[in-house]
Amino acid sequence: MGLLGQIRDRLNARHKTGVVFIHPQKCGGSSLETALFRHYRLSRERIFPIEARNAARTLHDGPDAPLPEIEASTYRQFLVSYALERGVKCVTGHVPFSPALQSKHGDTHKFITVLREPVARFCSHLRYAYNSGMETSAGDDVDAFLESRRARYSGALYAYCFGGWTDLDEPVTEKHIDDARENILALDAVGYLDCFPAFLDDISALLGARITAGHENKTTDRKSSFRGEFTPSQMAKIRQLCEPSAAIYEYVRKKRPPADYRESPRRRPI
């Protein structure tokens, strides 16, 4: 082993507890991810969803072939598993939760997530996609996007991340919702964006190190004609799309409410 490897191993030995961060989009996770990466400087791995999908597509039927979501989901989980087997201390990404990985690596790594009220999360994600120039499959036509497969995925994101819903052409079932609730409640820490400072305190206690975060991934330059305002009919459609995630989020928040995060002067909701 070279000198760099020896230094890395010595520094990693200081981190007795690792972390796996299940990162649903637009829930404040980019800020937490940056904070975790500062702490685990030499032992960190981010799973990039687009690159992971492209790699899986290449191995599946070729780089231009369509890829079933279940294949993409399984491949992302494989990348998390591979990183954990290599001993990586901090693994993050837009990846579905795996109970099997928590069962195997739960003694060495804490499994965490942060959630956001689903309608607010959906609107934020859509504004970010338009204003940052991301592909939405419907151009600037919000109504067309809200009828798309991608919109159904975004509305039911928590069922995808935690409930095993990977066939996006099929409806979310009660089993998906129940499984998502159970899996989230089994995590070592669950945070909420509106109580993010409190969540950082709990993560700090969980990992034995002070974790602080700023505000990442905030779009300021608009690359679309869309200005982030939704009509009443569009909001009604968004609420309908978010019903599966809302059923999961509201249940979990009642079972593990933010009030469990003991209030202190520096624990103010943002």
N, C-alpha and C positions, 0 to 999 in steps of 0.2 A: 504494500500500500504506500502511495506517495505521501509527501508532506501535507498536501492539501487535503487528502482523504483523512489523514490523522487529525488535522485541525477540525475538519468537519465532524468527525465522530466524537471528538471531545466536546465540541459545542453542543451537538445533538444530545449527548449524555446528560447535559444540564436540563433538558426538557423531558422530565419523567413522564409527563402526560401529553399525548398527542391529541389531535382534533380532526374530525371529519365534519365539514360544514356543508349541509344540503342547502343550496342557494336558489330559492325561487326568485325569478326575475322581479326587479323593481320593488323589493321589500327592504331596502337599505343594506342589502348584502354586499355590495361592492365596497362600501365603507368598512364593513366588518372584515371582509377578505383582505383589504389592504392592511388593516391593523394586525390581523393574524400573520400575514406575511412578514411584517416588520419584526414580529416576535420570533417566528420560525424562519430565520433568514436563510439557513443553509439546508433546510429539509422541508421543502414545500412543493406542492404539485397542484396546478389548476387544470381541471378538465374543461377544455373549450368545446362547446356543443357542436358548432359548425364543423370544426376540424375533425372531431370524433365521428360525426355523421359521414363526412367525406371519406375518412379512412375505412369506416365500416362498409360504405357503398362500394368502394374499390374492391374490398375482399368478398363482398356478397355477390354481385353480378356485374361489376364493372363501374367505372367512375361516373357514367352517364345514366345508370339504371335507377329506377325508383327503389326506395328502400323502405320496407315496412317499419313503422315506428317501434314495434317490439324488438326488431333487430338493432335499431339505433339505441334504444334504451338498454338492452342487454350489453351492448358494446361499451357504453359509457360506464355501466356498473363494473364491467371487466377491467376498465382502466383504473377505477378506484381500487378494486381488489388487487391489481398488480402493484399499484403504488404502496398499498399497505403491506403487501408481502415483501416489498423491498425495504420496508422499515421507514418510509417517509412519515414524518411527524404531523404534517399539516396537509390535508387533502381537501380541496374545495371545488365547487363547480355546479353548473345547472344540470345535475344528475339526479335520477330517481333514487329514493332511499331503498336500501336492501336490508331486511331483517337478518339475513344470513351473514352479512358482513358485520353487522353490529354484534351478533352472537359470537362470531369468531374473534373480533378485534376489540370488543367492548372493555376488556381488561387494560388495554394500553391506550385506547383512544376514546375521547368523549365525542358523542354524536349530537350535533346541535343544528338548529335552524332558527330563522326569524321570519315571521309572518306579517301580513298587512291585510287590512280590510279588503275583501276581494274586488269590490266595485272600484274603490280608489286605486287599487293595484292595477286593474285592467286599464283604467283611463290613463294612468301614469305611463304604463307600458306602451299604449297606443300613441300617446303624445311623443314619447321618446323615440319610437320607431319612425314616426313621420318626420319629426324635427331633426333627427340625426341622419336621415337619408337611408334608413334601413328598408329592405324590401318588405312590403306588406301584402303583395299579390293583388292589390286593388288600386294602385296609384293613390291619388288623393280622394278617391271616392270612399268615404267612411261607411256609407250604407252598404256598398258592395262588400267591403271588408267584413262587416258585422254578419254577413250571410255566409262567410267562408269557413272552411275547415280549420284554418288557423285561428279564427276568432273563437270557435268552439274549444279548441285546445287552450287558449289563453283564459277563457272563462272558467274552465274546469282544471286549471293548472295544479291545484292541490291534490286532486284525484290522481293526476299523472305523477306528481313528485312523490306521493306517499301511499297511494292506494292501488297501484298496479294497473291503472287504466292506460293501456298502450295501443289499443285498437281505436284510433281516433275517428273511425267511421261508424263505430258502435256507440250507443248511449252509455253514459255513466250509470252504473247500477248501485243499488243500496249496499251491496257487498264492497264495491270500491270505496264508497263513502265510509262504511264501518271500518274497513281495513286502514284507510287513511287516518281516521281518528285514533285508532289503536296504535298505529305506528308512530304518530306524532307524540302521543302521550308517553310512549316508551323511550323517547329521546332523553338525553341527559340534561338538555336545556332547550327551552322554547321561548323565544323573545317575540316582541311585537314592536312594530316600527314606531307607534305612538308612545311607547315607553322604552325607547332605545337606550338612553343613558342607564336605566335600571338594568337592562339586559347586559350591557357592558360590564357593570359591576358584578353580576352573577357569573359571567364568563371569566372575569378576572379571578374570582374566588375558585371557580372550577379548575382553572388551569394553573393557578398559583403564580400568576404574573399580572401586572397591571396592563390591561388592554384598553387603549383609547382610540377613538375613530373620529374622522372629520366627515365631510359630505362629498362622496365620490359620485361619478356618473350623472352629473347634473347637466342637462343640455341647455346651452345658451344660444348657439347659432342655429337658426332655422334653415332647413334645406327643403322645405315643403310649403305649399300654400295653405296647408291646414294650420289653424291657429289655436287648436286645443279646446274648442268649445263644442259641446254636443247639444243637439236638439232634444226636447222632451221625448220624442219617439225613439231617438237613438239611445238615450239613457234607459228607457224602458227595456230595450233590446239588450243592452249591456247587463242590466240587472238579471234578466232572464238567463243570459249566458253564464252568469256567475253563480247561479243557484247551487250547483254542486260544491263549489269552493266555499260558498257562504255556509252551507250546511256543515261542512268540516270545520271551518274557522270558528263559527259561533259555538259549536260544541266544545272544541278544544279550549277556547277562551274561558268558557264557564268552568271547565274542569281544572285548568291551570291559569287562573286570572292574573292580570298584571298586579293586582293587589298583593299577590304572594311575594312580589319583589318589595321588600320592606322599604317604606318611604324614608328618604333622607333629604336634606337640603339640596344636595347636588343630583338627586334623582328626580328630575322634572321631565315630564313628557316633552317631546319635541314636536 
